[in-house]
């Protein structure tokens, strides 16, 4: 396992640098668009918070990747399907079937994880970091929790179904980098692509704090899961307000990262019974005990 990771790690690093360069270029172009159009897409106050949050998030992702790979490999050793290494045999139809199947299953897994992160307060305490910005731009895509990496359990069924750990990690990386480019107000509707793919138009709805838009459009690359499971919402004439229902009004990195954990711990402490404490942790962010 370690030899495989050592062999493939340079490839993942190269992809990270290529994708990272593309993200930086996108941010610069978006800043240029702001300058030309006069629209306020970035503010220094908000962006400063992102600049402090992002480097540590990237560092944690690099450190944690081999750990996630180890757990995926553990599940892979107990796989119930053997694909016979078709995932890198490019001259076979099975290769295409493998990657298309993995793409669909990973995207569905992301939808389940993402929806759960909005419906379970313990998960929301981590995910809320990403939604806490009142801006919506490419830099917000990297405004992530420093503690998101334990949720890899959602993806454990994939290696158990015989998908090689490296291919699972690669698809996850591609999905996450795709999602960076839907965090923008500078791209309008994309025509027929809106029916199948998650787009900036759809993801702006997801980041809205308006009552009509909350808990909608959880998709990663595809929007079809939202359409299937009735969580899809099209933007209407109502102006989108970005952020969360009670904005934190802080750009301090520790506040951005841990404000909801602090609130969650306090609410658990105030629970009158074990049942109330558990409901506080595992029900939705808006759940309250009866007075």
Secondary structure by P-SEA (a helix, b strand, c coil): caaaaaaaaaaaaaaaaaaaaaaaaaaaaaaaaaaaaccccccaaaaaaaaaccaaaaaaaaaaaaaaaaaaaaaaaaccccccccccccccaaaaaaaaaaaaaaaaaaaaaaaaaaccaaaaaaacccccccccccccccccccccccccccaaaaaaacccaaaaaaaaaaaaaaaaaacccccccccccccccccaaaaaaaacccccccccccccccaaaaaaacccccccccccccccccccccccccccccaaaaaaaaaaaacccaaaaaaaacccccccccc
